[in-house]
């Protein structure tokens, strides 16, 4: 099964599926194996059953299946033994085809009521490539395909674009009688030739002059499933359709309606029956080699290519194509991923494939021409898987190359060695030559090689064991029957990545936060396995400066560059800020879809967040779908806090002060935050460029600009510097006024930033004026402490009433302020700066740095503001004084710079520095 079976109901369902599978067995050995597995599964269900009546029914069922297995084993005509089947619930026998129909799984529909903005989004997503593809409502009426008297055949215009090569070989767009079988295949008398919807031989679809290998591989996988007796998916795809015969009907007026799944829902795609017919032997559309007049594959291909932009198709992957064609849930398995376990992977797909619950295709990666020749494989090419087998312990895939001139894999085993060159099945050197069978002894004829020697295999079709699949293919695409799930919920949303915004620059890239990403919450009522699919809508790449007339006159190509991923967080359904805290991370893929799987506990809430890399800077639309077997609720994630404020700032030349060990740290941008009530709080600092390592601190400071930080002043910070953005939370911040300092790791790293503050109580944030803002900067001559000298001063002369403060910084040997590492602080003296009256007993300190305490000058020392006026000199001379506390016995020479920041020009002058020892 595709999903784990653990409880009684799941085991009973498994037994029912095996019962139906028995009817579709292709050989006696397969039937015997299925019957034994059905008996074993019923036995496991019996062990779990508690109700006596149910136990009696299951016990009878076990006996019946064991007897069935014995009959199959002993019978010469095993098919008669399984012609009539008793059902698991003990009802009377029913015919085999009735049981098979009863086992058809129903696709779940989203029961979530769409709000108006999502309905509008889906309607707007109907317009693509100059066409309108409305959401599917009901199958078309038969009358829509009737040709009324006097009417011309339906004509769908304009014609789909062709590639340059296709244009060169194009003869004309022709109706089916003239297009099928291909004229170049039957150039003579075409009597009794023509199109058909039925077939007499097995279908063998191929591509030729179109680069749509993924589309044709998808069609081949679907045809192979139907050939095994599983329910036909085609009945819901192409119209008109005859439910009695199980085949499409020829439209009398040349109109066909195809139901395809894209841009958030199933949509109606209308095409006419004209096909691009070649004037050469090259065929532009898909064709059936065994039934060259078969029409419906070319019509489905045409409808799909109408959605994707035309026969000039840039390529896709078959997982995406099958999702569009069938609505079966796509999963991409990366074969080179470290977490891939081949045994578990095979077990997972083996039964699901036999039940018809999974369609399998695969794709190669880039290969050199030499490797392609040696392997018989094509690089960056999709293949269909037609069958799975286990023969003599070998797990085998029957693989079809959809290209009409495609080669088959050339690998063989030799001397007991597999063409897989390493034991773990991972990629070997693809350029290494394969075994040269012509120059060796006879190769070992293993089961796979014998199967490949079967001349009944179509050209380009071959068996390959799982180890070589893992070695030579890049991805396997699994498309799962959505009927495996009973519940589905869809949400449709827009993600605007365009540069325009509400005055705030956008931060993008791998180091950006998730603050502006769409976020969702998902909850399962009973828990279990949950699959979440994120699918990107197709849209045309319209230039930003395109006029309405240009848009209407032209069809721009579909924009699908970039990568997307989906991630899950255990955050109670609240919004999250950083990707690195995800509990499940999806791969970044260039496919329009990405799948994430979760195991949920009952009532557990996850937050789902899409991420992107290099998506075009435009408005994108997406759908997110949750598949499960329990009632599921999908909604937008809730805000973590009740209040949020976003501030912006800039690290400029004057304000990029670097980290806390830099002498210019205090010049960094600072914000005053007023907290009226105790509250939990979160902060996010984010640079507008992801090449800056950023950090913030929240400190006690009464909301004033800080000039020096002590550890005891720090309330909380963002810990280590982090590239692009950083965040921190405080579960309980007391009411008060604080200061936030935002810094980069190195000084003079310039750029814009935003500061997001979220809290459960309202707070007020104000950007503090930068250091020296509104002041006249007066740079004094540098100070040189000579060896043994401890105090130096210079006279200050106020010329008018003035407000000022002073800043002193340590200078390096070159005479400039430098970033001083903490490890060198032990060799520097501690400094105190003050402004004083007089000397000796009359000395009076007006203001002093650091509250009069000595401090390290590496980060700069500063006095508080002081008012000076000329008449103050009557009390004595006014001095600016620096004194140092030796940290080494010799009291070596040291230099400092001093600056005054005055509120008006020419308000104060300063004299010459002099020794000021008491």
C-alpha positions, 0 to 999 in steps of 0.5 A: 500500500502507499500508506502504512496500514496499522489499525483494523480498518486499514487492514480490512481495506488492504484485504479488499484491495488484495481481493481486487488485485487477485482479479487482475493477476496476469499469471498463476504465480502472481495470483497465488502470491496475492491470494496468500497475502490476502489471507495473511492480511485478513489474519492480521485483521482477525487478531485486532478484531474485538467484536465476535461477529466481526471476528467470525466473518474475518475467520471465515474470510481467512479460510476462504482465502487459504482455500482459494490459494490452494485451488489456484495452486492445484488448478490447471485453469487458475482463472476459473478459480477466481471468477466469482469472489465473496466480499470481505463483509460476508455478502453473496458472491458478485462478479469480478468486474463488479468487484473491480469497479467497487474498488475504484477510489473516489478522489476527495474534494476540498470542502473548505468554503472559499472567501471572495478574494480566493474566488477572484484569484482563481478567476484571474488565473483563468487567463493564460497565453491569450486564452481563457481556461475557466474552472471546470464545473460539469462535463459538457453536454453531447449537444456541444459536439454536434454539427448543426446545419449550416455551421462550419467545423469548430476552429480554435484560433490562433494556432499554437506556436511552433518551434523554428524546426517545426515551422520548417517541416510543417505542411499545414494544420489538418483535420484528422482524416488528412492528418492520421495516420501520418501522411509520410507513413502512408503516402499512397492510397489512403482508402480505408485509412483515417482517425480512430478512437479505438485500438486493436493492438497494444498502444505504443506512443512516441514523440518525434519533432516535439520536445515534450518527452515528459508529456508523452512519458506521462501518457505512456504511464497512464496507458500502461495502467489501463492495460493492467485492468485498472479503472480508466482515468481517461473517462474524466479527461477528454470529451465527448466520451462514451461511458459504455465503451469506455472510449472517447467519441469522435466529435462531429463538429471538430470540437473537444473539451479536455479537463486539466488540473492547473492554476488551482483547480480543474479547468476547461480547455477547448481545442479543435481537432486540427493537428500540425502535419509534417511535410517530411517523415518527422512527426510534430505531434504524438503518435501511436506506432502500433495504431497510427490512426489513434486520435485521442493522444494527440488531442490531449497533447494539444490541450496540454500544450495549449496551456503550456504555450504551444508545441514550441515547448521548453520542457517540463517533468512528467510528475508535473504533467501527470498532475495536470493531466490526471490530478494525481498527487506528484512526488519527486524522489531524488535518487542521489539523496543520502536519505534514500533507502532503496529497500524501503523505497521499493516496498513502498511502490511495489504494492501501490503499483500493483493496486494501480495507485501510483503512476511512475516515471523517471528522469535523467540528469545531464550527461555527456554525449559519450555517456549517452552513447555508452549507456543508451540513455538520453540526458535530461530526458523523461522515461515512463515505467510500464511495469515492475517485476521481481525475478530471482530476487532482482527488482526490475523496472520496465522502462520506456523511452518515449522518443521514436528514435530513442535507444535502449539501455545497454548495460548488462551483468558480467562475471557476477558484477553489476553495471552499478559500480559501487555497492550503495547504488549511488552515482558512479563516474558516468563517463567511465566506459561500460563493459565491452561485451564484444571483448569479454567472455560470454556475459552472465545471463541474469533474469533482467538480461533475459527479459531484455532479450525478448523480441516482443519489447517495443523499441526503446523499452527495456528492463533495468534493476533498481540499483542501476536505476538509482545509479543512472537516473536523477529522479523518479516521479511518483503520482499517487491516486488522490483516492488514497485520501478521504480528506482534502483542503485547498487554499489559494494565495498570492505572494507579491515579490515585486519591488513595489511595496508599502514603503518597505524594501523587500529582503529576499534570498537564503538569508532573509527572514520569513516575516513577509512570507505567506504562512499557514496552519494545518491541524488534523483532528485524529492525527496520522499521515498528512501530505501537503502539496504546494503548486505554483500557478502558471502565468505569462511573463509580461514586462512591467512596462507593457501596455494593455494593447501589447498584452492583448496583442501578444502572448508572452511566455510562461514564467517558471524560473526560480525554485520553491520549497515548503517547510513545516514548523512546530509552532502551534500554528503561529507565524515564524521568523527563521527557516532554520527552525523548521521541523521538516524542510522540503527540497528547493525544486524548479518544478511547479509543485513540491510535496511535504509529508508530515506525521501528525498527532491528534490536534497538533498544529503545524505552521507551513511556510513556502520559501523561494530562491530567485523567483521573478520579482513579480506577483505570484499565485499558488495553491496549497493542498492538504491530503489526509484520512482525517478531518483537516483544517487549513487556515492562515497562520496567526500572528504570534503577538497582538501588536507589531511595529516596523521601523526602518534605518540605515547604516551610513558612513557616520553610523556604521559603528561595528560590533561592541568591541569597536571604538565607534560602536555607540555611533550605531543606529539606536531606538528608544522603546517605551514599555508601559506594561510588562509584556512578552516581546520579540524583535527581528533585525533584517538587513536589506542586503544579505551580505551583512552580519547583523545583531541587536541589543536591548539595554537599560538606558531610560530610553536615552542614547547609550555611549558605553555598555556594561553587561549588567545593562543588557536585558537581552540580545540576538546572541551571535551575529547572523547573516542577513537577519537576527531575532530574539525574544523575551518572555517577560519584559518589565515596564520601562524605557529601554534602548535598542542598538542595531549593529553590523559586525564590521564598521563601515558596512553600509546598508538599509535595515528594518526592525520589527518589534512584536509584543502583547502590550502596546509599545512606542518606538522612536529613532534616536538622533545619531551621535552628534546630530544637531551639534557642531563637531569641534575636534580638539588636538590629539592627546599624548600621554607620555610615559609616567604621565597620568593626567592632562587637561586643556582650558575651555572658554565659553563665549556664550550660553552653550550645551555640549558633551565630549567624546574621547577615543583611543588611537592606534599607533597610526593615530586613527581610531581602530577596532580593538579586540578585547584580547588587547584591552589588558594593555590599555589604561583605563580612562576618565574624562571630566569637565571641572572648575578650578584646581586643588581645594577649589576643584569642582567636577561639573560632569564626568564620564561613566559616572566618574568611574574609570573605563576602557576607551576602546569603545569611546568614553563620553560625558553627559550634556553640560550647559556652559555660560561665560559668567561661570568663569568667575568661579574659576577656570573651566578645564576638560580633564583626562586622567588615566589609571595605569594597567602596566607598571611602566605607564607607557605612552598612549594617544587619544582623540577628543571631540566636543559636540556643541549646540551652536557654532563658535560657542566655545574654544579650547586651549592647549593640552598640558600636564595637570598633575595635582 
